Amino acid sequence: MKKKEYLNSDMEKVIDEYVHSERDRKVLKRRHIDGICFEPLAEEFKLSVTQIKRIVYKYEVLIFKKLKEVETMKKTIQGN
C-alpha cells in the first residue's frame, strides 16, 4: 500500500494536535517530515529501533486518517 504525499505543514499540525507526548511528536516529525530512517532516529533519541518503530506505527493510522480528513475539508472549501 503506497502512502500519499501530504504537505509538511499539514503533517506538522496533525502531529501537534493529536500526539500528546513531546518525545513522540519529535520522533514523528523527524520521521515523517524530515524523512529520517529508524536507525538514526534510535541513536538521536537514545532508544532502540524497536521502540522507535513502535512510536511511529502507534500513531501512523491516526495521523494519516486525520490528514485525509484535512484534505477532504480543503477540497470541500475549494469547491464552494
N, C-alpha and C positions, 0 to 999 in steps of 0.2 A: 504494500500500500504506500503510494507516494504522498508525502506531505506537501500541502500547498504552501507557497511562499506568502508571508504576511509582512506588512510594514513593521520595521523595528519599533516605531513609536507605538503602534497598536499592541505589539507583543509586550513592551515595557509597561504600558498602562494596565493590561490584564494581569501581568505578574504582580505588579504593585498592589492591585486591588484584591486579588484572590489568594495570594500566598502570604501568610502572616509571619512566618519565620524569616528574620532578616538574613540569616545564613542561606536558607533555601532560595530566597529571592536572588541573592548574589550568584549562587550556583546556576540557577536557571537563566539568568541574564547572560552570564558568561558562556553558557552552553548554546542557548537559542539565538542570542543577538550577536555575540562575538564569535560564535562558531568553534569554541574550544572543545577539543576531544576529552574523553573521560579521564585518561591517564594524567594529562597536565592539570586538569581540574582537581583530581585527587591530591596531587602534590601541592597545588596552590592552597587548598583548603585543609590540608593535613588530615585527609580522610582516605579511606580505602576506595578503590574503583567501585567495588560493590555498593558502598554507601552512596557514592555519587550517582550511580545508576538508579538506586532506589529513590533518591530525591527526584531525579529527572522523571522517571517513569511514574512516580506517585502523582505528579501534577500534570503530566502530559495530556491526558484525556480532558481534564478540566480546562486547561489553557486553550487547547485547540477548539473545544466546544464554545468557549466564550469568544474566541477570535472569530469563529463562524457567525456567531450572533452579532458581533460588531460589524462584520462585513455585510450581513443581511440588512442591518439597520442603515448602514451607509447607502446601500442600493435603494432602499425604500425612500430615504430622504432625497436622493438624487433624482428619483423617478417622479417626485411631486413638484 
